Amino acid sequence: MPTNCAAAGCATTYDKHINISFHRFPLDPKRRKEWIRLLRRKNFVPGKHTFLCSKHFEASCFDLTGQTRRLKMDAVPTIFDFCTHLKSMKLKSRNLLKKNNNCTPKGPSNLKPNISSQQVLLEHSYAFRNPMEAKKRIIKLEKEIASLRKKMKTCLQKERRATRRWIKATCLVKNLEANNILPKGTSEHILPTALSSLPLEDFKILEQNPQDKTLPIL
């Protein structure tokens, strides 16, 4: 004898005084699978004594020709109130959450945190403990930048002086070569290729304009 309905959220129980019938799940695998799908119950497996009440079937699903109300061979349950079921589940979860919160001991906890502030600073070395420390770090970096700029300026000045000396030496060699004091091709042996391939007129122009930025690349 059935005791209750297997549909989610349905509170109907068997009572011979109420005009509600209960129906077993079909034995045919295809129809049985369809009933389970329409029920929308996760991991639900109906047993031998699992029933659905007549509330979940439309009137056209019943055969009323006999003395008892029977389901037709192609009847499937289509009437469900899933919203009510979801609301009841949410209400149960809220009540459970409140219960767990009430069980939580109040007052200061004696447990030490797993991660100390020192560990955080070690893992995040870019972080500063206070604004003054950050300001000191900025001032230090600004001084380092100014020192590097000064060194870079000095290196550029040395490079320019060395380049001018190369120009004067090259101009001298080419002049001696042009006046047949040195043999032809001497500049190709003692000067870099970038300088020996340039004509003498270009070196005279560069020698007259030492501030010219278009110096040859050695």
VOGU-3710 file (C-alpha; in Angstrom, 3 decimals, decimal comma):
1> mptncaaagc> 0,000/0,000/0,000  1,480/3,408/-0,964  2,257/5,860/1,849  3,310/9,038/0,035  4,105/10,553/-3,374  7,654/10,405/-4,797  7,411/13,808/-6,532  9,656/16,512/-5,066  7,732/18,936/-2,865  4,520/16,861/-2,958
11> attydkhini> 3,103/16,233/0,511  0,214/13,993/-0,613  -0,146/10,826/1,447  -2,405/7,867/0,885  -5,903/8,231/2,335  -8,776/6,046/1,217  -11,238/8,847/2,006  -9,564/11,243/-0,489  -10,202/10,857/-4,198  -6,513/10,659/-5,098
21> sfhrfpldpk> -5,008/7,587/-6,728  -1,404/6,369/-6,598  0,388/4,798/-9,539  3,569/2,734/-9,765  6,396/3,547/-12,123  6,043/1,667/-15,429  8,078/-1,489/-15,995  8,855/-0,570/-19,592  12,446/0,844/-19,515  11,744/3,624/-22,010
31> rrkewirllr> 8,625/4,924/-20,221  10,237/4,453/-16,815  13,219/6,545/-17,896  10,893/9,288/-19,170  9,037/9,413/-15,840  12,338/9,725/-13,957  13,501/12,529/-16,272  10,278/14,504/-15,782  10,582/14,125/-12,006  13,851/16,144/-11,987
41> rknfvpgkht> 15,247/14,434/-8,908  19,022/14,039/-8,856  20,263/10,430/-8,649  16,698/9,213/-8,161  16,069/5,492/-8,629  12,439/4,360/-8,102  11,867/1,133/-6,242  9,156/-1,473/-6,217  7,028/0,546/-3,789  7,599/4,001/-5,338
51> flcskhfeas> 4,432/5,794/-6,450  3,243/9,029/-8,030  -0,134/10,473/-7,098  -2,782/11,423/-9,640  -2,141/15,151/-9,051  0,788/15,013/-11,457  -1,186/13,683/-14,421  -3,585/15,487/-16,719  -7,194/14,289/-16,974  -6,568/12,934/-20,475
61> cfdltgqtrr> -4,012/10,469/-19,039  -6,680/8,400/-17,235  -8,874/5,577/-18,490  -12,259/5,891/-16,707  -14,113/3,147/-18,555  -13,754/0,620/-15,726  -14,578/0,715/-12,049  -11,100/1,897/-11,079  -9,159/4,835/-12,403  -6,223/3,567/-14,423
71> lkmdavptif> -3,477/5,294/-16,377  -3,309/4,917/-20,108  -0,323/3,109/-21,616  1,213/6,349/-22,937  0,548/8,495/-19,831  3,406/10,570/-18,446  3,467/12,923/-15,433  3,607/16,573/-16,511  2,180/18,569/-13,576  4,809/19,537/-10,997
81> dfcthlksmk> 5,359/22,512/-8,726  9,130/22,771/-8,784  9,108/26,368/-7,479  7,616/25,262/-4,157  10,225/22,541/-3,865  13,085/24,984/-4,477  11,678/27,438/-1,918  11,498/24,697/0,704  15,101/23,696/-0,033  16,269/27,316/0,358
91> lksrnllkkn> 14,360/27,624/3,627  15,975/24,442/4,962  19,445/25,654/3,993  18,837/29,020/5,720  17,673/27,323/8,901  20,731/25,055/8,830  23,011/28,070/8,357  21,413/29,878/11,307  21,833/26,772/13,427  25,520/26,533/12,560
101> nnctpkgpsn> 26,031/30,226/13,330  24,393/29,806/16,723  26,750/26,928/17,503  29,818/29,057/16,788  31,453/30,095/20,087  31,469/33,829/20,710  34,245/35,900/22,229  37,905/36,431/21,355  39,653/33,514/19,780  42,900/32,236/21,244
111> lkpnissqqv> 43,995/30,716/17,930  47,011/32,340/16,279  46,724/33,285/12,609  48,486/30,958/10,210  50,281/33,807/8,425  52,132/36,448/10,424  52,717/40,029/9,320  56,434/39,305/9,011  55,744/36,502/6,532  53,550/38,835/4,487
121> llehsyafrn> 56,331/41,420/4,311  58,815/38,765/3,221  56,532/37,492/0,477  55,665/41,045/-0,636  59,031/42,738/-0,408  57,796/45,729/-2,404  55,412/46,702/0,410  56,410/49,372/2,981  55,542/49,400/6,649  54,712/53,129/6,709
131> pmeakkriik> 54,723/56,238/4,430  58,043/57,541/5,871  59,845/54,389/4,784  58,385/54,764/1,282  59,517/58,431/1,163  63,085/57,495/2,179  63,156/54,836/-0,523  62,006/57,351/-3,158  64,681/59,887/-2,133  67,361/57,184/-2,325
141> lekeiaslrk> 66,238/56,132/-5,800  66,195/59,753/-7,009  69,827/60,162/-5,858  70,821/56,972/-7,677  69,133/58,204/-10,863  70,950/61,566/-10,645  74,305/59,760/-10,157  73,676/57,490/-13,160  72,742/60,474/-15,335  76,001/62,193/-14,357
151> kmktclqker> 78,003/59,073/-15,246  76,211/58,767/-18,562  76,988/62,409/-19,399  80,682/61,867/-18,586  80,800/58,752/-20,800  79,229/60,642/-23,706  81,791/63,439/-23,355  84,652/60,915/-23,376  83,178/59,273/-26,442  82,971/62,591/-28,295
161> ratrrwikat> 86,603/63,485/-27,424  87,810/60,062/-28,563  85,874/60,393/-31,807  87,379/63,811/-32,508  90,866/62,411/-31,943  90,115/59,625/-34,414  88,935/62,215/-36,949  92,122/64,289/-36,563  94,347/61,224/-36,839  92,469/59,968/-39,888
171> clvknleann> 92,625/63,382/-41,535  96,383/63,509/-40,920  96,971/60,054/-42,399  94,884/60,803/-45,467  96,685/64,146/-45,992  100,064/62,431/-45,813  98,775/59,794/-48,189  97,455/62,449/-50,617  100,822/64,264/-50,589  102,641/61,003/-51,328
181> ilpkgtsehi> 104,431/61,121/-47,968  102,848/57,815/-47,061  102,322/55,028/-49,600  98,895/54,539/-51,117  96,683/52,166/-49,147  98,295/52,962/-45,792  95,002/54,256/-44,370  93,307/50,940/-45,177  95,841/49,077/-42,991  95,998/51,379/-39,976
191> lptalsslpl> 92,435/52,777/-39,889  89,094/51,060/-39,334  87,104/50,304/-42,464  84,396/52,845/-41,521  87,000/55,653/-41,520  89,283/54,580/-44,360  86,385/54,347/-46,816  85,324/57,977/-46,263  86,834/60,650/-48,559  89,264/63,230/-47,177
201> edfkileqnp> 86,823/66,138/-47,785  84,346/64,670/-45,269  87,019/64,517/-42,574  87,989/68,119/-43,189  84,362/69,162/-42,701  84,110/67,119/-39,488  87,394/68,579/-38,221  86,140/72,115/-38,808  82,812/71,368/-37,008  83,773/69,455/-33,829
211> qdktlpil> 80,302/70,022/-32,364  78,674/68,251/-35,318  76,584/65,374/-34,028  76,869/63,368/-37,241  80,155/61,711/-36,304  81,099/58,409/-37,947  80,434/55,243/-35,974  83,675/53,435/-35,201
//
